[in-house]
């Protein structure tokens, strides 16, 4: 019986050692998982994390804009830009450079 216990614990130890080896704990180097995905990224240096709030505002603005005339759309865009500038000034952030809105489809 004592031999079976020793064999059992040796087997458990071997399994733990194999798991550690397969996960790369014995390599000593940092492995990049899924390098093919990193190679497929386009302009990865241009990626940035954005807040949720501007995205929600844009979605709200898009839903409000539907069915409006071009003049009303431009007025909505100006109001959104002005609101963002006020929020940035209130929070003390530097204003973001303005990008012109995309041209509406014809």
N, C-alpha and C positions, 0 to 999 in steps of 0.2 A: 504493500500500500504506500509506503514511503517513497518508493521509486516512481509510482504514478503521480504523486503530488509534485515531485521534483520535475518530472517530464511536463506536467501541466504548466507549472510556472515558467519553465524554460520556453515552452511554446508561446505563452503569453508575452514573455520578454522578447522573443524573436518577432512576433507580430508587431509589437510596439516599435521595435528597431526598424522593421521594414517600413512601417507607416512613416516614421520620421525620415527615413532615407528617400522614400517616394515623394514626400512633400518638400524635399530639398534642404532639410536642416543640416545635413552633413557637407553640403557643397561649399559653403563659405562665401558664395557669391549671390548677388541678388538676381533672381531670374525674372525676366519680364514674361508674364503670362500672355498668351495669345499675341505673339509678335506680328502675325499676319494682319490683325486688326489695326495695329499701330501703323503698319506700312500702308494700309488703305486710307488712312485719314488724309483729307484734303485741307490744306491750310490750317493745320492744327495750332499753329502759333497765333492765329487770329481768333481762336475760340476764347470766349469770356463768359463768366457767370453773370446772369442778369437777375434783377429782382422780379418777383412775381407781379408787383403792382403795375409797372408799365405795360406788361403783357396783358393784364386784365383790362387796363384802360384802353389799349388798342382794340381788344376784342369788343369792348363796350362801344367804342367809337365806330367800329365797323358795323355793328348791329344798328346803331343809330343812323348811320349814313345811308343805309339802303333806302332807295326810293326818293332821295332828295335831289334837288337841282345842283348843278355844278357850283353855283355861288354859295348855296347853303353848305355844301361839302367843304369848300374853302374856308368858310366862316367857322365851321366846327374844328377844322384843323388848326386854325389860328387860336381858337380858344384853348385847345389842348396844349399847344406849345406855350401859350401864356401861362397856363396853370402849372405846367412843369417848371417854367422859369421861376415862378413865385415859390413853389415848393423847394426848389434847389436853393434859392436865396434864403428861405426861412431855415433850412437845415444847414446852411453854410457850405454847401458843396459847390465846386466849380461847375459852371454851366457846361453842358455837353455841346459839342459843335452841332449846329443845325444841319440836317440833311434834307434836301428837298423831297417832298412826298412823291411817290411814283405817279407817273402820268396815268390818268384813267383810260381804260380800254375804249376804243372807238367802235 
